Structures are given as C-alpha cells and as structure tokens.
Amino acid sequence: MAKELRPAILLLLLLTLILGVAYPLGMTGLAQLLFPYQANGSLILGKNGTVIGSELIGQNFASEKYFHGRPSVTTGTDAQGNSVAEPYNAANSLGSQLGPTAKALIDRVTADSATLKAENPSTPVPVDLVTTSASGFDPDITPAAALFQVPRVAKARGLSEDRVRQLVQDNIEGRFLGLVGEPHVNVLKLNMALDGLGG
C-alpha cells in the first residue's frame, strides 16, 4: 500500500510546488516587470501622491458638479445584517438579477430616464446612464453619456458649456489598437480633469 501511495504523494507535492508556488510567483514577477501599472491595480494618484481610485473600478459621484457613471446595483450590509444599496461596492461585484420584463427594472429605468430627460430635454438619454453593467461598477461611460451631462456640470460649476464639452472631447479614449472595444470616457479621470479647471 505504501509503495502505491509514495509516488502519488510525491507527485502531489511536486505539482503543488510547481502550480501552487512557482507558477504564481513567476507570473506575479513577470507581471510586475512587464506591466507594473496594471499589476498593481491601475491606481490613479492625486496631486499629493495618495491613491484616489482605480481606472478599473467606478466610483459614486452624486454631486451635480461631477460627471456621473453608470448606475450601480451593488449592495452592502448594514449594522443589523440587512442588505442595503451601496453603489460601486468593489467587494460585492454583481449586476442586476432583473430580467427585461421585470416591473422593478422597468420602473427604475423609466424614473431614471424621466429625471435625466428633465435635466437635458433637448438630447436623447444615452442608454448607459440608465442601465447597469454586469459588474456593477463600470468605470467608463460612452462619449454620448458624458456629453449629455455637460449642461448640468457646466451650470453647477459656473463654466461655459463649450469649455466643459472640450474637456470631455479631450478625455475620450479610443479603441485599443484602433480595433478593439468602443470609444469611452473614464469618469474618474474626467472628474479629476474637471477639478483642474476649477469652477
């Protein structure tokens, strides 16, 4: 019996060392060497060098003076253990579990659309301002969604719409290698650039 177990145990230990220790350490070292920014979380630093967020995780900007990201349905837990809405909770990635015919979803999208339409009645409401992403904390919005918010942000900051619109244009990121993905705007970077304008 021991004769049959010995090779199995040795193989288990060998594979554990290779796949559980050497491979992860090798990949971590390679990632740090080749892609240090991405390997460390794509962190965005403020003026004083402190981390203010990540390019990969959206943040909840509620003030009228800032551009808003996509709605987030992530949740958290209150002191009594109840599930509560906690937008952009990076510890709880999830999308809405509501199907396209769910009354709660239809009601929320209808209400959000009406609120946004009142904010900017001359422009159609971009779909990504009323629908959630699969992760629950998408950091990007479409250029149309950013441009839709220009009048509100310009008014709240006392800036000209043209100046804010140009800021959005300057922050549009194109397709990767000109082929992959869609043009998008990172909301955190845009809001940082907006703070740089003042107002």
Phi, psi and omega in degrees: 000313180297329180297324179280327182286326184303309179298324180294317180293318178297318178296319177300314180295318179297313179294325177296316178295318182288306187273337182261341182236298187296313182297309178299320179294320178297315180293321178296315178296318179296317179297318179296325181285314186271323185226062185299322181297311181290320182295334180263014173101009181051048184285141178254127182260145176279184183300325182269010176087003178273149179287127179247355178164188179232150175294341189263347184234122179293162177233157182272102175260110184258338183294146177295342182279357182236156172287142181257147177271192177292153175300148180236134180251014179295154184235168174222191181235133178276183184298333180271000180088009179276147177284128180229154177296130178217084185305139177060037176282101185293347177275358186218067182291122175194153174257175178294139177266011182271135178278170185296344179257003181292128182300319181299319179292315179300316180297317181294314181295320179297315180294316179297319179297318180295319179297314181292323179297323178292328180291323183215077188293342185271357184234137176299143181285122177295140186297329183285354174272351180236354178245150181269160176269170181294325182280330184095349178217055178296127182277350187243156171229166178287157174304324179297321180292323178291315180295328177300326185274354184306311182301317180297312182294316180299316180295316182295330182262352182071032179251163177284147179298324180298320180293317179291321178298319178295323178298318177299312180302321181291340184255009176283125177261129183280187178294146177294124184057021179074003185233321190264133177083191181235155174302141183209168179233125176281120187295319180296314179297320179297316180292328175294317178295324178296316177299329177293334177285333184087207181088000000 
